[in-house]
Amino acid sequence: MTSTTAGTCPHCGWPDRAEPFQVVSRHATATGHTVWIRCGCGSVQVRVVDERGMRVVSRSRPAAPDAVRGVCGQAGR
């Protein structure tokens, strides 16, 4: 896990509270929401939104620039 305390993406420097970002998934919890976000650089963040506000609790690295992305059902062709 990459540190989440800086308030910016450690990979591209984009502020956590700024746009653009893509909401990948949103799930209601007993205390608020868990939101999976894709940053502009491609890294995925897990955000918790509750009465205390929004905080990033986990981040991934961006996908490798040479990663092969196939159409669903066509991987490996």
C-alpha positions as CSV (number, residue, x, y, z in Angstrom):
1,M,0.0,0.0,0.0
2,T,1.2,3.5,-0.8
3,S,1.1,6.2,1.8
4,T,-2.2,8.1,1.8
5,T,-1.4,10.9,4.1
6,A,-0.1,13.5,1.6
7,G,-3.4,14.5,0.0
8,T,-2.0,14.1,-3.5
9,C,-1.5,11.1,-5.7
10,P,2.1,9.9,-5.1
11,H,2.4,8.8,-8.8
12,C,1.2,12.0,-10.6
13,G,0.9,14.6,-7.9
14,W,-2.8,15.3,-8.6
15,P,-4.7,16.5,-5.5
16,D,-7.0,13.9,-4.0
17,R,-10.0,16.3,-3.8
18,A,-9.6,17.6,-7.4
19,E,-11.2,16.3,-10.6
20,P,-10.9,14.6,-13.0
21,F,-11.3,11.2,-11.6
22,Q,-13.5,8.2,-12.5
23,V,-15.8,6.6,-10.0
24,V,-15.3,2.8,-10.6
25,S,-17.6,1.6,-7.8
26,R,-19.6,3.0,-4.9
27,H,-20.9,0.9,-2.0
28,A,-23.0,2.0,1.0
29,T,-21.8,1.1,4.4
30,A,-23.3,1.4,7.9
31,T,-21.6,4.7,8.4
32,G,-21.3,6.2,4.9
33,H,-19.8,5.0,1.6
34,T,-16.8,3.2,0.2
35,V,-15.8,4.6,-3.2
36,W,-13.3,3.1,-5.6
37,I,-11.8,5.9,-7.8
38,R,-9.4,5.8,-10.8
39,C,-7.0,8.7,-10.8
40,G,-6.1,10.4,-14.1
41,C,-2.8,8.5,-14.0
42,G,-4.6,5.2,-13.8
43,S,-3.9,4.3,-10.1
44,V,-7.0,3.1,-8.1
45,Q,-7.9,4.6,-4.8
46,V,-10.3,3.4,-2.1
47,R,-12.0,6.3,-0.4
48,V,-14.2,6.2,2.7
49,V,-16.8,8.9,2.9
50,D,-18.6,9.3,6.3
51,E,-19.4,11.9,8.9
52,R,-15.7,12.7,9.2
53,G,-15.4,13.6,5.5
54,M,-13.5,11.9,2.7
55,R,-10.2,10.1,3.2
56,V,-8.1,7.8,1.0
57,V,-7.5,4.5,2.7
58,S,-5.6,2.6,0.0
59,R,-4.0,3.2,-3.4
60,S,-2.6,1.1,-6.2
61,R,0.2,1.9,-8.6
62,P,-0.8,3.0,-12.1
63,A,-1.0,0.2,-14.7
64,A,2.3,-0.3,-16.5
65,P,2.4,1.7,-19.8
66,D,3.0,-1.4,-21.8
67,A,0.3,-3.5,-20.2
68,V,-1.9,-5.3,-22.6
69,R,-5.6,-4.5,-22.2
70,G,-7.9,-6.7,-24.2
71,V,-11.6,-6.5,-24.9
72,C,-13.5,-8.6,-22.4
73,G,-13.6,-12.1,-23.6
74,Q,-10.7,-11.6,-26.1
75,A,-7.7,-11.6,-23.8
76,G,-4.8,-13.6,-25.2
77,R,-5.9,-13.4,-28.8
